[in-house]
Amino acid sequence: MKHILMPTLALVLAGLAANVLATPPRIVRDPFVSRLPASAPLAADAPAPVPATPPRLRAVVLNGAHSLANLDGNVVATGERVAGYTVVRIDARGVLLAHAGNQHLLTMQDKDTQ
């Protein structure tokens, strides 16, 4: 009996593994595509509007040059803009934002105080 069950069990497991591997993963949304609307360029002589406060850091996903941050619910990468700020850097220290020559470092430690 033992000699019959082992090969049968191996065939069943191999069939299940092949079925799982044959099913492609379903991607709901590309995390590297911004959902922010494209904004109209500002006039060169018009001053940039000053946001009251920087956006709130909610999460960071570190992946080298493809790191992402969640700022006020918007998933952004380095170089993208959110709430008038440009994302300069995303790393283990936090997210560095720039606006009108000023820089703001958002960290996960101070996320509850913002």
N, C-alpha and C positions, 0 to 999 in steps of 0.2 A: 504494500500500500504506500509506503514511504517513497518508493522508487517511482511511483506514478504521480504522486502529488507534487514533488519538487519540480519536475519538468513542466507540469501543467501550470504551477504557480509562476514559474519563470516566464512562460509564454504570456500569461495574463498580465504580469507586470510590464513586460516588454511592449505589449499592445497598448497599455495605458500610457506608458512613457511616450510612445510614438504618437499617440493621439494628442497628448498635451503639447509636444514639440511641433506638431503639424499645424496647430491652431495659432495664427499670428496674433500678437497682442493688439488690443484695440486702443488706439491713441485718441483720446478725447480732444485735447488741445495741445498744440506745440508750446511748451513752456518758454521757448526762446523767441516767440513772436509777441511783441507788445500789443496790448489791447487798448493802449492810449490812442485817442483820436489824433490825427495829424493836425497840428496847429498852424495857423497862418503865420508867416514870418513877420517879425516886428519891423517897423520902419527903422532905418539906421539912426535917425536923429531922435527918435522917441525913447525916453527912459524906460527901462524894464520895470514892470510893476513889482513892488516889494511885497512878498508874501508876509503875512502876520507872523507865522511860525513855520519852521521846517516841517515837512511831512513826518509822520510817526513811523518808526521802523517796527515792523511786525515779525519779519523772518528774514533769514539769510540762508542761501543755498550756495555753498562753496564748491566750485568746480573749475579752478584755475581761471583761464581767460573767459570762461562761459559762466561765471558766477552770477547769481540772481539775487535780488532783494525785493521784499514785499514792503512797499511804502504806501500807507493808507489804502491797502487793498489792491494796489497796482503792482504787477510784477515787472521789474525793470532790470536792465543790464547796464554795464558801464557805457557812458556816452549818451544815454537816453535822458529825456527831461520829464520831470513830474512836478507839478505845482510851482512852476517858475524856477526850479532848481535843476542843475545838471549833475548827473551821477558821475563823479570823477573816479572813484575807486570802490570796489567791494572786496573785502578781505576779512581775515579772522578778527581784526580789530573792530570792524564795523563798516559803515557806509559813509564815504566822504562825499558831501554835496557842495556845489559851488553856486553862488548867485551874486552878481554884481561885484565881483572881486573878493567877496567874502567866502570863507569855507566853513562848513559845519560838519562835525563828525558825529554821526548817530551810532550808538552802540546798543547792544542788547541789554547791558546792565542798566542803562537809564531809560529803557523803553516804557517803564511804568510811571516815570516822573514827567514824561512829556505831555 
